[in-house]
């Protein structure tokens, strides 16, 4: 898990592939497939996939398009 402090004082929490695997109890292949899904909101920085935890929670709640 990676926490980034923003300039407005808020912080954003990002999950790695390994975090996603543990959080959802899924395998590596499924985790990478989810990261590549555009509705998940994941980004690839170098060779590392990161997904905002808030985006994952929205997708899991069935409301991926809400802000």
Secondary structure as GFF3:
##gff-version 3
##sequence-region A 1 67
A	DSSP	beta_strand	2	5	.	.	.	ID=ss1
A	DSSP	beta_strand	11	15	.	.	.	ID=ss2
A	DSSP	alpha_helix	17	24	.	.	.	ID=ss3
A	DSSP	alpha_helix	28	36	.	.	.	ID=ss4
A	DSSP	three_ten_helix	38	40	.	.	.	ID=ss5
A	DSSP	beta_strand	43	45	.	.	.	ID=ss6
A	DSSP	beta_strand	48	52	.	.	.	ID=ss7
A	DSSP	alpha_helix	53	61	.	.	.	ID=ss8
###
